[in-house]
Amino acid sequence: MKTRRAVLCLFVLGLLFALPAAAQTNKTVQIRAIDRYVKALEKFVGQKKPQLIAADISDYNDDRKERWRKFASEKALEKFRERTETYTIAYNWRQNGRLVRSNFTRFSPSGDWAQYDFYSFRADGTLAKLASELRTFEGDLIVLRDYYFDEKGRQIRRTTRFRDLRSKKPIKKPKDWGGGYDVEIYKSVRRLPFAKLK
């Protein structure tokens, strides 16, 4: 009887130790698959012009709601920007009729920071990965953040790395880094701020 109980205890303990390792392995497999998918999207994006361009045309200093507008081409956007600057622009690519990549450029009127957010969406419209690159003169930093999501929208990994703005070399997280620059996470194509524009 004691032997059976001891074997059962060992079996249960083995399962308890194996479950986190199996979950971690599953996440690693998911992350690798996402990275392969994103790499293929990046190659696709590099070969084509964006099929949809949208920009927030609201006044940067006005606390009102964002006002998004679609532009027929990069040339049309540049012509608009000759009269009125836009501080958030989204370049978008479709594959088989579905939006799969959205590259946001955000910057301030003073030019002291710029942030580039690269959203990679699955064919079903869910967010697979968001890669964000902030360049700021506050501390002369480049802040690289990656967010990975499973098919149900759960975040499965997040990383943050720092580089020197001038040398581009990796550095440790600065002690005074407050992380005051937000990253907008749109977990699906439907949640993009310009998704409902005609």
VOBA-59213 format. One line per 10 residues: number of its first residue (from 1); for each residue x, y, z of N, C-alpha, C. Coordinates in nm, 3 decimals. Atoms other than C-alpha are relative to their C-alpha. Layout:
% VOBA-59213
NUM> X:Y:Z:X:Y:Z:X:Y:Z | ... $
This chain:
% VOBA-59213
1> 0.083:-0.119:0.000:0.000:0.000:0.000:0.087:0.125:0.000 | -0.089:-0.115:-0.007:0.282:0.239:0.092:0.074:0.020:-0.132 | -0.071:-0.008:0.128:0.461:0.155:-0.232:-0.088:0.062:-0.106 | 0.094:-0.057:0.096:0.151:0.232:-0.438:-0.015:0.150:0.022 | 0.017:-0.142:-0.035:0.106:0.563:-0.258:0.125:0.079:-0.039 | -0.125:-0.067:0.035:0.473:0.651:-0.308:0.012:0.015:-0.152 | -0.006:-0.007:0.146:0.455:0.567:-0.680:-0.098:0.103:-0.052 | 0.102:-0.097:0.041:0.135:0.770:-0.715:0.047:0.143:0.029 | -0.052:-0.133:-0.035:0.295:1.067:-0.535:0.109:0.043:-0.097 | -0.106:-0.032:0.096:0.601:1.048:-0.760:-0.058:0.033:-0.137 $
11> 0.064:-0.026:0.128:0.376:1.033:-1.067:-0.064:0.138:-0.003 | 0.065:-0.132:-0.009:0.174:1.336:-0.956:0.104:0.111:0.003 | -0.107:-0.101:-0.004:0.492:1.531:-0.872:0.065:0.016:-0.138 | -0.057:-0.005:0.135:0.635:1.441:-1.213:-0.088:0.080:-0.094 | 0.093:-0.076:0.084:0.323:1.574:-1.382:0.005:0.149:0.032 | -0.003:-0.142:-0.039:0.336:1.896:-1.182:0.125:0.071:-0.052 | -0.123:-0.061:0.053:0.696:1.958:-1.288:0.000:0.004:-0.152 | 0.001:0.009:0.147:0.631:1.856:-1.649:-0.093:0.102:-0.063 | 0.098:-0.093:0.058:0.330:2.085:-1.703:0.059:0.137:-0.032 | -0.058:-0.130:0.037:0.517:2.419:-1.680:0.103:-0.011:-0.113 $
21> -0.100:0.018:0.107:0.797:2.282:-1.900:-0.070:-0.021:-0.133 | 0.075:0.022:0.124:0.543:2.163:-2.159:-0.064:0.129:-0.048 | 0.061:-0.128:0.037:0.364:2.500:-2.150:0.106:0.094:-0.057 | -0.109:-0.085:0.048:0.697:2.679:-2.195:0.045:-0.043:-0.138 | -0.037:0.053:0.131:0.788:2.452:-2.487:-0.103:0.040:-0.104 | 0.108:-0.038:0.090:0.448:2.522:-2.646:0.011:0.149:-0.037 | -0.018:-0.143:0.027:0.507:2.899:-2.613:0.119:0.022:-0.093 | -0.118:-0.012:0.084:0.852:2.863:-2.766:-0.033:-0.038:-0.144 | 0.040:0.044:0.134:0.703:2.673:-3.062:-0.088:0.107:-0.064 | 0.088:-0.104:0.052:0.432:2.940:-3.102:0.080:0.124:-0.041 $
31> -0.080:-0.119:0.028:0.686:3.224:-3.089:0.084:-0.020:-0.126 | -0.079:0.029:0.122:0.908:3.058:-3.350:-0.088:0.004:-0.124 | 0.093:-0.002:0.115:0.606:3.009:-3.578:-0.039:0.144:-0.034 | 0.035:-0.140:0.022:0.508:3.374:-3.533:0.116:0.072:-0.066 | -0.118:-0.065:0.059:0.863:3.489:-3.610:0.017:-0.038:-0.148 | -0.009:0.042:0.141:0.865:3.281:-3.933:-0.107:0.072:-0.084 | 0.110:-0.066:0.070:0.527:3.429:-4.032:0.032:0.148:-0.021 | -0.033:-0.142:0.009:0.643:3.786:-3.958:0.112:0.022:-0.102 | -0.109:-0.012:0.096:0.962:3.733:-4.158:-0.053:-0.009:-0.143 | 0.062:0.011:0.133:0.753:3.622:-4.459:-0.079:0.126:-0.033 $
41> 0.075:-0.125:0.022:0.529:3.928:-4.416:0.095:0.115:-0.033 | -0.096:-0.107:0.025:0.832:4.158:-4.403:0.055:-0.008:-0.143 | -0.046:0.017:0.137:0.955:4.012:-4.731:-0.109:0.046:-0.097 | 0.114:-0.041:0.082:0.608:4.062:-4.884:-0.012:0.153:-0.003 | 0.012:-0.146:-0.011:0.593:4.424:-4.759:0.114:0.069:-0.075 | -0.115:-0.059:0.067:0.940:4.494:-4.896:-0.012:0.001:-0.152 | 0.016:0.011:0.145:0.822:4.403:-5.246:-0.117:0.080:-0.056 | 0.121:-0.069:0.045:0.502:4.609:-5.260:-0.016:0.136:0.069 | 0.037:-0.128:-0.061:0.379:4.962:-5.199:-0.121:-0.024:0.089 | 0.119:0.018:-0.084:0.120:5.003:-4.923:-0.128:0.018:-0.080 $
51> 0.128:-0.009:0.071:-0.235:4.946:-5.047:-0.098:0.093:0.069 | 0.089:-0.090:-0.075:-0.393:5.162:-4.779:0.087:0.089:0.087 | -0.072:-0.096:-0.082:-0.257:5.478:-4.619:-0.103:0.081:0.077 | 0.092:-0.078:-0.085:-0.432:5.648:-4.328:0.083:0.085:0.094 | -0.070:-0.088:-0.093:-0.335:5.935:-4.101:-0.100:0.067:0.092 | 0.079:-0.077:-0.096:-0.469:6.104:-3.792:0.023:0.148:-0.033 | -0.013:-0.139:0.044:-0.538:6.459:-3.913:-0.040:0.100:0.109 | 0.038:-0.092:-0.108:-0.640:6.603:-3.575:0.122:0.083:0.042 | -0.106:-0.089:-0.050:-0.439:6.887:-3.418:0.074:-0.071:0.113 | -0.082:0.071:-0.099:-0.151:6.740:-3.213:-0.024:0.052:0.142 $
61> 0.016:-0.061:-0.132:-0.210:6.983:-2.924:-0.143:0.003:0.050 | 0.141:0.001:-0.037:-0.586:6.939:-2.919:-0.032:-0.133:0.067 | 0.033:0.123:-0.072:-0.717:6.686:-2.667:-0.123:-0.071:-0.055 | 0.117:0.064:0.060:-1.008:6.600:-2.893:0.035:-0.141:-0.047 | -0.017:0.135:0.051:-1.059:6.257:-3.035:0.080:0.001:-0.130 | -0.071:0.014:0.126:-0.840:6.133:-3.318:-0.097:0.011:-0.117 | 0.080:-0.009:0.123:-0.967:6.207:-3.670:0.082:-0.063:-0.112 | -0.075:0.075:0.101:-0.849:5.949:-3.919:-0.056:0.023:-0.139 | 0.038:-0.019:0.140:-0.852:5.994:-4.294:0.084:-0.092:-0.087 | -0.071:0.084:0.095:-0.760:5.759:-4.578:0.053:0.086:-0.114 $
71> -0.060:-0.069:0.113:-0.532:5.873:-4.860:0.020:-0.099:-0.114 | -0.008:0.086:0.118:-0.525:5.736:-5.214:0.141:-0.049:-0.028 | -0.139:0.037:0.028:-0.145:5.729:-5.228:0.092:0.076:0.094 | -0.099:-0.073:-0.080:0.174:5.840:-5.055:0.012:0.144:-0.051 | -0.007:-0.133:0.060:0.179:6.134:-5.296:-0.115:0.088:0.052 | 0.115:-0.074:-0.052:-0.171:6.240:-5.183:0.021:0.039:0.146 | -0.030:-0.032:-0.140:-0.062:6.220:-4.819:0.103:0.112:0.009 | -0.105:-0.104:-0.004:0.251:6.429:-4.885:-0.057:0.137:-0.041 | 0.062:-0.126:0.042:0.041:6.693:-5.064:-0.082:0.058:0.115 | 0.077:-0.044:-0.116:-0.192:6.710:-4.762:0.092:0.055:0.108 $
81> -0.094:-0.041:-0.105:0.108:6.740:-4.527:0.071:0.131:-0.032 | -0.056:-0.131:0.032:0.230:7.047:-4.714:-0.080:0.111:0.068 | 0.088:-0.098:-0.065:-0.068:7.233:-4.560:-0.017:-0.027:0.150 | 0.028:0.039:-0.138:-0.127:7.039:-4.237:0.081:-0.125:0.033 | -0.082:0.115:-0.038:0.117:6.807:-4.062:-0.086:-0.107:0.067 | 0.063:0.114:-0.068:0.004:6.463:-3.949:0.109:-0.068:0.082 | -0.102:0.053:-0.091:0.184:6.312:-3.650:-0.014:-0.150:0.025 | 0.017:0.146:-0.005:0.049:5.958:-3.678:-0.047:-0.045:-0.137 | 0.029:0.050:0.135:0.052:5.775:-4.010:0.007:-0.153:0.004 | 0.001:0.146:0.007:-0.033:5.411:-4.084:0.005:-0.043:-0.146 $
91> -0.015:0.059:0.133:0.090:5.231:-4.396:-0.041:-0.146:0.012 | 0.061:0.131:-0.015:-0.100:4.908:-4.462:0.011:-0.083:-0.127 | -0.011:0.094:0.110:-0.063:4.599:-4.678:-0.105:-0.108:0.015 | 0.098:0.108:0.005:-0.321:4.342:-4.783:0.061:-0.119:-0.073 | -0.040:0.124:0.066:-0.264:3.982:-4.879:-0.128:-0.080:-0.019 | 0.125:0.070:0.031:-0.545:3.794:-5.051:-0.122:0.078:0.048 | 0.113:-0.086:-0.036:-0.774:4.090:-4.981:-0.012:0.034:0.148 | 0.008:-0.023:-0.145:-0.708:4.092:-4.604:0.119:0.081:0.048 | -0.108:-0.080:-0.056:-0.506:4.348:-4.413:0.084:-0.089:0.092 | -0.088:0.087:-0.078:-0.203:4.164:-4.271:0.115:0.075:0.066 $
101> -0.112:-0.075:-0.057:0.049:4.437:-4.196:-0.037:0.147:0.008 | 0.023:-0.142:-0.020:0.018:4.787:-4.053:0.121:0.059:0.068 | -0.119:-0.067:-0.055:0.324:5.007:-3.998:-0.037:0.143:0.036 | 0.033:-0.134:-0.050:0.258:5.312:-3.783:0.129:0.080:0.021 | -0.106:-0.094:-0.032:0.487:5.614:-3.765:-0.065:0.109:0.086 | 0.050:-0.103:-0.091:0.426:5.848:-3.469:0.118:0.089:0.037 | -0.108:-0.090:-0.039:0.629:6.158:-3.389:-0.058:0.128:0.057 | 0.043:-0.124:-0.065:0.614:6.487:-3.202:0.034:0.119:-0.088 | -0.032:-0.120:0.077:0.609:6.839:-3.351:0.143:0.049:0.022 | -0.135:-0.046:-0.031:0.939:6.914:-3.178:0.107:-0.090:-0.062 $
111> -0.095:0.093:0.059:1.103:6.610:-3.336:0.091:-0.066:0.102 | -0.088:0.058:-0.101:1.246:6.494:-3.003:-0.024:-0.150:0.021 | 0.020:0.144:-0.003:1.099:6.146:-3.043:-0.078:-0.045:-0.122 | 0.077:0.065:0.106:0.962:5.911:-3.307:-0.016:-0.145:0.040 | 0.027:0.140:-0.034:0.802:5.572:-3.264:-0.056:-0.070:-0.123 | 0.042:0.081:0.113:0.756:5.301:-3.526:-0.058:-0.129:0.054 | 0.069:0.120:-0.049:0.501:5.029:-3.453:-0.038:-0.087:-0.120 | 0.020:0.093:0.112:0.487:4.724:-3.681:-0.095:-0.111:0.046 | 0.103:0.098:-0.038:0.166:4.520:-3.646:-0.008:-0.107:-0.108 | 0.013:0.113:0.092:0.158:4.174:-3.805:-0.124:-0.079:0.038 $
121> 0.127:0.067:-0.025:-0.190:4.025:-3.834:-0.008:-0.131:-0.075 | 0.025:0.128:0.067:-0.290:3.669:-3.914:-0.109:0.019:-0.106 | 0.103:-0.007:0.104:-0.521:3.595:-4.208:-0.140:0.017:0.061 | 0.131:-0.016:-0.065:-0.813:3.579:-3.959:-0.017:0.136:0.066 | 0.010:-0.136:-0.053:-0.739:3.939:-3.850:0.054:0.018:0.141 | -0.052:-0.013:-0.136:-0.588:3.862:-3.508:0.147:0.041:-0.003 | -0.138:-0.047:-0.011:-0.262:4.023:-3.398:0.092:-0.115:0.041 | -0.100:0.102:-0.033:0.034:3.784:-3.404:0.116:0.063:0.076 | -0.115:-0.065:-0.064:0.313:4.027:-3.316:-0.005:0.151:-0.023 | -0.020:-0.144:0.010:0.370:4.394:-3.248:0.145:0.026:0.037 $
131> -0.139:-0.041:-0.026:0.728:4.520:-3.278:0.002:0.152:0.002 | 0.000:-0.146:-0.015:0.779:4.876:-3.154:0.143:0.049:0.019 | -0.133:-0.062:-0.011:1.086:5.096:-3.193:-0.018:0.148:0.031 | 0.005:-0.140:-0.042:1.104:5.423:-3.001:0.140:0.058:-0.009 | -0.127:-0.074:0.004:1.382:5.671:-3.076:-0.026:0.133:0.068 | 0.024:-0.121:-0.076:1.407:5.952:-2.825:0.131:0.065:0.044 | -0.117:-0.074:-0.050:1.653:6.224:-2.731:0.000:0.003:0.153 | 0.005:0.010:-0.146:1.537:6.175:-2.370:0.086:-0.120:0.040 | -0.095:0.106:-0.034:1.839:5.975:-2.258:0.073:-0.056:-0.121 | -0.063:0.047:0.125:1.950:5.930:-2.622:-0.016:-0.151:-0.015 $
141> 0.032:0.143:-0.002:1.776:5.594:-2.641:-0.073:-0.048:-0.124 | 0.089:0.077:0.086:1.633:5.342:-2.879:-0.059:-0.108:0.091 | 0.067:0.100:-0.083:1.376:5.127:-2.701:-0.074:-0.094:-0.095 | 0.059:0.102:0.086:1.280:4.804:-2.879:-0.089:-0.090:0.085 | 0.096:0.082:-0.075:0.967:4.626:-2.756:-0.069:-0.096:-0.096 | 0.070:0.101:0.079:0.819:4.304:-2.893:-0.110:-0.062:0.084 | 0.115:0.061:-0.066:0.476:4.167:-2.803:-0.050:-0.113:-0.090 | 0.049:0.116:0.074:0.361:3.819:-2.910:-0.136:-0.040:0.056 | 0.135:0.037:-0.041:-0.001:3.702:-2.903:-0.040:-0.132:-0.064 | 0.052:0.123:0.058:-0.167:3.366:-2.949:-0.129:0.031:-0.077 $
151> 0.119:-0.019:0.084:-0.475:3.313:-3.168:-0.120:0.052:0.078 | 0.111:-0.047:-0.082:-0.706:3.397:-2.876:0.024:0.140:0.055 | -0.027:-0.136:-0.044:-0.544:3.736:-2.817:0.075:0.010:0.131 | -0.075:-0.003:-0.126:-0.349:3.637:-2.506:0.147:0.030:-0.030 | -0.141:-0.031:0.016:-0.004:3.789:-2.473:0.082:-0.117:0.053 | -0.080:0.115:-0.043:0.246:3.504:-2.462:0.146:0.037:0.024 | -0.136:-0.045:-0.028:0.567:3.705:-2.454:0.009:0.150:-0.022 | -0.031:-0.143:0.017:0.695:4.059:-2.412:0.146:0.019:0.034 | -0.141:-0.030:-0.025:1.052:4.179:-2.439:0.024:0.149:-0.019 | -0.042:-0.139:0.015:1.214:4.520:-2.400:0.152:0.002:0.001 $
161> -0.145:-0.014:0.011:1.567:4.603:-2.512:0.033:0.147:-0.022 | -0.043:-0.139:0.011:1.762:4.928:-2.502:0.128:0.008:-0.081 | -0.122:-0.027:0.077:2.023:5.070:-2.739:0.033:0.148:0.012 | -0.043:-0.139:0.002:2.225:5.387:-2.746:-0.043:0.060:-0.134 | 0.052:-0.064:0.121:2.073:5.631:-2.997:0.108:0.029:-0.102 | -0.107:-0.035:0.094:2.405:5.730:-3.147:0.078:-0.121:-0.051 | -0.083:0.114:0.042:2.610:5.410:-3.151:-0.083:-0.121:-0.043 | 0.092:0.113:0.027:2.308:5.171:-3.181:0.039:-0.127:0.076 | -0.044:0.117:-0.075:2.489:4.938:-2.939:-0.095:-0.028:0.117 | 0.086:0.035:-0.113:2.291:4.746:-2.675:0.052:0.060:0.131 $
171> -0.034:-0.053:-0.132:2.286:4.903:-2.328:-0.098:-0.058:0.102 | 0.091:0.041:-0.106:2.132:4.817:-1.992:-0.112:0.102:0.013 | 0.112:-0.091:-0.023:1.798:4.967:-1.896:0.049:0.116:0.087 | -0.043:-0.115:-0.081:1.873:5.322:-1.776:-0.079:0.009:0.131 | 0.066:-0.008:-0.131:1.796:5.376:-1.408:-0.114:0.099:0.002 | 0.103:-0.104:0.000:1.593:5.686:-1.484:-0.107:-0.021:-0.107 | 0.099:0.025:0.104:1.388:5.524:-1.764:-0.136:-0.023:0.063 | 0.134:0.011:-0.055:1.024:5.578:-1.678:-0.096:-0.073:-0.092 | 0.086:0.071:0.094:0.881:5.417:-1.990:-0.127:0.075:-0.031 | 0.119:-0.082:0.018:0.639:5.706:-2.041:-0.056:0.004:-0.140 $
181> 0.050:0.002:0.137:0.588:5.632:-2.410:-0.086:-0.123:-0.019 | 0.093:0.112:0.013:0.280:5.419:-2.467:0.013:-0.069:-0.134 | 0.011:0.077:0.123:0.249:5.147:-2.724:-0.147:-0.040:-0.010 | 0.141:0.037:0.022:-0.104:5.111:-2.864:-0.004:-0.143:-0.052 | 0.012:0.139:0.043:-0.196:4.744:-2.892:-0.139:-0.021:-0.059 | 0.125:0.031:0.069:-0.465:4.667:-3.150:0.000:-0.150:-0.024 | -0.005:0.146:0.004:-0.541:4.299:-3.102:-0.066:-0.062:-0.123 | 0.057:0.050:0.125:-0.729:4.271:-3.430:-0.008:0.114:-0.100 | 0.013:-0.099:0.106:-0.762:4.449:-3.762:-0.121:0.088:0.025 | 0.124:-0.075:-0.026:-1.114:4.554:-3.660:0.021:0.112:0.101 $
191> -0.023:-0.100:-0.104:-0.968:4.755:-3.370:0.092:0.114:-0.044 | -0.084:-0.110:0.049:-0.738:4.969:-3.584:-0.085:0.127:-0.006 | 0.081:-0.122:-0.011:-0.847:5.334:-3.546:-0.064:0.046:-0.129 | 0.054:-0.039:0.130:-0.918:5.372:-3.918:-0.081:-0.113:-0.064 | 0.062:0.120:0.056:-1.085:5.031:-3.965:-0.139:0.026:-0.056 | 0.140:-0.023:0.045:-1.437:5.173:-4.009:-0.012:0.108:-0.106 | 0.006:-0.102:0.104:-1.342:5.442:-4.260:-0.037:-0.064:-0.134 | 0.038:0.051:0.134:-1.495:5.397:-4.606:0.101:0.045:-0.101 $
